[in-house]
Structure formats: structure tokens, C-alpha cells
Amino acid sequence: MNVYESLFTKMGDRKFLLKRFLAISLFRTFTMFGLFKSNPTKKMRKQYDALLEKAMHAQRNGDIKTYSLLTAQSEKLWKEIETLEKNTQGT
């Protein structure tokens, strides 16, 4: 009995271990090719939309100072999003 067979008999069913090994190797393959990578700008776009919405509500309530601050923050965030997207498209 070799080392691998002793591992199989100690750990349980061979079919279960084979399925588990295949699942892990497939997951590693998918992550290697980037199928499970998240979009880095997705979260930033949500923040951008939230800032614009807050700015709109501030403007409607007559708070122009807050409106201008939130608009400036959203513009800065939008520039970051654009540069990130340019860098990811270039590679």
C-alpha cells in the first residue's frame, strides 16, 4: 500500500476525494484566467452615484455649500474611475 492509498483509506471515500480535487483544480484554473475577478470600478461607481444623489438632495433643500462640496467629490471620484478604466483597458 503506497502513501496515497493510505491517505484515501484514512480520509474516506475515493470518489468524494476525486470530486473535491477536481473542483479545487477547476476553481484554481478559473481564478488564474480571471473569471472570478471583480470589477474594481463597480464599487467606485456606486459611491459616485450615491454622492450625486446626496448632492441633488442638498441642492433641492437649498444647501448650496454642501451641494458644491459633494459635486466636487463626485467629479474627483469620476476622474479616478476614468483613469482606472483606461489602465485596465490598456493591459
C-alpha positions in Angstrom: 0.0 0.0 0.0 1.5 3.3 -1.1 1.2 6.7 0.6 -1.7 7.9 -1.5 -3.8 4.7 -0.9 -3.2 5.0 2.9 -4.5 8.7 2.7 -7.6 7.6 0.8 -8.4 4.9 3.3 -7.8 7.2 6.2 -9.8 10.1 4.8 -12.7 8.4 3.4 -14.3 7.7 0.0 -12.1 7.9 -3.1 -14.9 9.3 -5.3 -15.5 12.1 -2.8 -11.8 13.0 -2.7 -11.6 12.8 -6.5 -14.5 15.2 -6.9 -13.1 17.5 -4.4 -9.7 17.5 -6.1 -11.4 18.3 -9.5 -13.4 21.1 -8.0 -10.4 22.7 -6.4 -8.3 22.4 -9.6 -11.2 23.9 -11.7 -11.5 26.8 -9.3 -7.8 27.5 -9.5 -8.0 27.4 -13.3 -10.9 29.8 -13.4 -9.2 32.2 -11.0 -6.0 32.0 -12.9 -7.8 33.2 -16.1 -9.7 35.9 -14.2 -13.2 34.6 -14.4 -14.0 35.3 -10.8 -12.2 38.7 -10.6 -14.5 41.5 -9.6 -14.7 44.8 -11.5 -12.6 47.3 -9.5 -14.6 50.3 -10.7 -18.0 48.8 -9.8 -17.8 49.9 -6.1 -16.5 53.3 -7.1 -19.4 53.8 -9.5 -21.8 53.1 -6.7 -20.1 55.6 -4.5 -20.2 58.1 -7.4 -23.9 57.6 -7.8 -24.5 58.0 -4.1 -22.6 61.2 -4.0 -24.5 62.6 -6.9 -27.8 61.7 -5.2 -26.8 63.3 -2.0 -25.7 66.4 -3.9 -29.1 66.5 -5.6 -30.9 66.3 -2.3 -28.7 69.0 -0.8 -29.5 71.3 -3.8 -33.2 70.7 -3.5 -33.0 71.6 0.2 -31.2 74.8 -0.6 -27.9 73.8 0.9 -25.7 75.0 -1.9 -22.4 74.7 0.0 -22.9 71.0 0.7 -24.1 70.6 -2.9 -20.9 72.1 -4.3 -18.7 70.0 -1.9 -20.4 66.8 -2.9 -20.3 67.6 -6.6 -16.5 68.3 -6.3 -16.0 65.0 -4.5 -18.0 63.2 -7.2 -16.0 64.8 -10.0 -12.8 63.7 -8.3 -14.1 60.2 -8.0 -15.2 60.1 -11.6 -11.6 61.1 -12.7 -10.3 58.2 -10.7 -12.7 55.9 -12.3 -11.8 57.0 -15.8 -8.0 56.6 -15.1 -8.6 53.1 -13.7 -10.7 52.1 -16.7 -8.0 53.4 -19.1 -5.3 51.5 -17.3 -7.3 48.2 -17.3 -8.2 48.6 -21.0 -4.6 49.2 -21.9 -3.4 46.0 -20.5 
